[in-house]
Amino acid sequence: MSAQTLLNSLFRYKASVDNELLDALNALGDEARSDNFRSALRVLNHAHLVDRIFAANLQRLDHSYTASWSSEAPPLAQLSADIRETDRWYIDYTSHISLQDMEEVVDFTFTDGGRGLMSREEMLAHVVTHSGYHRGEVGRLLPDIESTAMRDVFAGYLHRTDPTRRQ
């Protein structure tokens, strides 16, 4: 399996578990007014901002983000739409990136003004692992969603999407 194929699979997995989590959050009802729910939205918004920042970095584009964190998150409906759109962008990006482009080292600026150098492959790996960490954090903040949304393991995703892998 090529690195490009693996990264595309990881971003398809990310989109799938993001969808499960967002659907579970939408189904919470009264829980949506709790402090933990608001904290969970801020965590997801942070992960989303980082996704957007790195999408700009991958394309060598300037972005308007001055921080990767915000004290207030957008409403869940807007955040859900934004996350899903960004997930689609990463799936498309990783489905077309060449090995040469993945290996290219990109010079960028962190939101704190510090300079960074990473290959596109490293940036993509960062986005996938960073978001997984924060989905787990949301699961700790809102344990009621665990039974519906926290099947957040890559092996499970692979076997759900391709049942022939189960022998």
C-alpha positions as CSV (number, residue, x, y, z in Angstrom):
1,M,0.0,0.0,0.0
2,S,1.3,3.4,-0.9
3,A,1.5,6.3,1.6
4,Q,-1.0,8.2,-0.6
5,T,-3.5,5.3,-0.4
6,L,-3.0,5.0,3.4
7,L,-3.5,8.7,4.0
8,N,-6.6,8.8,1.8
9,S,-8.0,5.8,3.8
10,L,-7.2,7.6,7.1
11,F,-9.0,10.7,5.9
12,R,-12.0,8.7,4.9
13,Y,-11.9,7.1,8.3
14,K,-11.6,10.6,9.9
15,A,-14.7,11.8,8.0
16,S,-16.7,8.7,9.0
17,V,-16.0,9.0,12.7
18,D,-16.4,12.8,12.6
19,N,-19.9,12.2,11.2
20,E,-20.7,9.6,13.9
21,L,-19.6,12.0,16.6
22,L,-21.4,15.0,15.1
23,D,-24.6,13.0,14.7
24,A,-24.3,11.8,18.4
25,L,-23.8,15.4,19.5
26,N,-26.9,16.5,17.6
27,A,-28.9,13.8,19.2
28,L,-28.1,14.8,22.8
29,G,-31.0,17.3,23.3
30,D,-31.0,18.8,26.8
31,E,-27.3,17.8,27.3
32,A,-26.6,20.4,24.6
33,R,-26.9,23.2,27.2
34,S,-24.3,21.8,29.6
35,D,-20.9,23.3,30.3
36,N,-19.3,20.0,29.2
37,F,-21.2,20.2,25.9
38,R,-19.9,23.8,25.3
39,S,-16.4,22.6,26.2
40,A,-16.8,19.8,23.7
41,L,-17.7,22.2,21.0
42,R,-14.7,24.4,21.8
43,V,-12.5,21.3,21.5
44,L,-14.0,20.3,18.2
45,N,-13.7,23.8,16.9
46,H,-10.0,23.8,17.9
47,A,-9.4,20.6,15.9
48,H,-11.3,22.1,13.0
49,L,-9.3,25.3,13.1
50,V,-6.1,23.3,13.0
51,D,-7.5,21.3,10.1
52,R,-8.2,24.5,8.2
53,I,-4.8,26.0,9.0
54,F,-3.0,23.0,7.8
55,A,-5.2,22.8,4.6
56,A,-3.9,26.3,3.9
57,N,-0.3,25.3,4.7
58,L,-0.5,22.3,2.4
59,Q,-1.5,24.6,-0.5
60,R,1.0,27.3,0.5
61,L,-1.8,29.7,1.0
62,D,-2.1,32.5,3.5
63,H,-4.9,32.2,6.0
64,S,-6.6,34.6,8.4
65,Y,-6.3,32.5,11.5
66,T,-4.4,34.2,14.3
67,A,-4.9,31.4,16.8
68,S,-5.9,27.7,16.8
69,W,-8.2,28.1,19.7
70,S,-11.3,30.2,20.3
71,S,-13.2,30.9,23.6
72,E,-16.5,30.5,21.8
73,A,-17.4,27.9,19.2
74,P,-19.9,28.3,16.5
75,P,-23.3,26.6,16.9
76,L,-23.2,22.9,16.4
77,A,-25.0,23.0,13.1
78,Q,-22.5,25.4,11.6
79,L,-19.5,23.6,13.1
80,S,-20.8,20.3,11.8
81,A,-21.2,21.7,8.3
82,D,-17.7,23.2,8.4
83,I,-16.1,20.0,9.7
84,R,-17.8,17.9,7.0
85,E,-16.8,20.3,4.3
86,T,-13.2,20.3,5.4
87,D,-13.2,16.5,5.7
88,R,-14.4,16.3,2.1
89,W,-11.5,18.6,1.1
90,Y,-8.9,16.4,2.7
91,I,-10.4,13.3,1.1
92,D,-10.2,14.9,-2.3
93,Y,-6.7,16.3,-1.6
94,T,-5.3,12.9,-0.5
95,S,-6.9,11.1,-3.4
96,H,-4.9,13.2,-5.9
97,I,-1.6,14.0,-4.2
98,S,1.5,12.6,-5.8
99,L,4.4,10.9,-3.9
100,Q,6.6,13.8,-5.0
101,D,4.2,16.4,-3.6
102,M,3.8,14.4,-0.3
103,E,7.6,14.4,0.2
104,E,8.0,18.1,-0.5
105,V,8.9,20.1,2.6
106,V,6.7,23.2,3.1
107,D,7.8,26.3,4.9
108,F,4.9,27.9,6.9
109,T,4.1,30.1,9.8
110,F,2.4,28.9,13.0
111,T,-0.4,31.1,14.4
112,D,2.0,32.3,17.1
113,G,4.3,33.7,14.4
114,G,6.9,30.9,14.7
115,R,8.2,29.3,11.5
116,G,7.7,25.7,10.7
117,L,9.0,23.1,8.2
118,M,7.1,19.9,7.5
119,S,6.6,17.6,4.6
120,R,3.1,17.5,3.3
121,E,3.0,13.8,4.4
122,E,3.9,14.9,7.9
123,M,1.2,17.6,7.9
124,L,-1.4,15.1,6.8
125,A,-0.3,12.7,9.5
126,H,-0.5,15.5,12.1
127,V,-4.1,16.4,11.0
128,V,-5.3,12.8,11.4
129,T,-3.6,12.2,14.7
130,H,-4.5,15.6,16.2
131,S,-8.2,15.2,15.4
132,G,-8.3,11.7,16.9
133,Y,-6.8,13.0,20.1
134,H,-9.5,15.6,20.4
135,R,-12.4,13.3,19.5
136,G,-11.2,11.2,22.4
137,E,-11.3,14.3,24.6
138,V,-14.9,15.0,23.6
139,G,-15.7,11.4,24.5
140,R,-14.3,12.1,28.0
141,L,-16.3,15.3,28.4
142,L,-19.6,13.7,27.2
143,P,-19.5,10.0,28.2
144,D,-23.2,9.6,27.1
145,I,-22.1,9.6,23.5
146,E,-19.6,6.8,24.0
147,S,-22.1,4.0,23.0
148,T,-23.1,5.7,19.8
149,A,-20.0,7.6,18.6
150,M,-16.9,6.3,20.1
151,R,-16.2,3.3,17.9
152,D,-13.2,5.5,16.8
153,V,-10.7,2.9,15.8
154,F,-9.2,2.5,12.3
155,A,-9.4,-1.3,12.3
156,G,-13.1,-1.2,13.1
157,Y,-13.6,1.4,10.3
158,L,-11.8,-0.8,7.8
159,H,-13.9,-3.8,8.6
160,R,-17.2,-1.9,8.6
161,T,-16.5,-0.4,5.2
162,D,-15.1,-3.7,3.7
163,P,-16.8,-6.7,5.4
164,T,-14.7,-9.0,3.3
165,R,-11.8,-8.2,5.5
166,R,-13.4,-10.3,8.3
167,Q,-12.5,-13.9,7.9
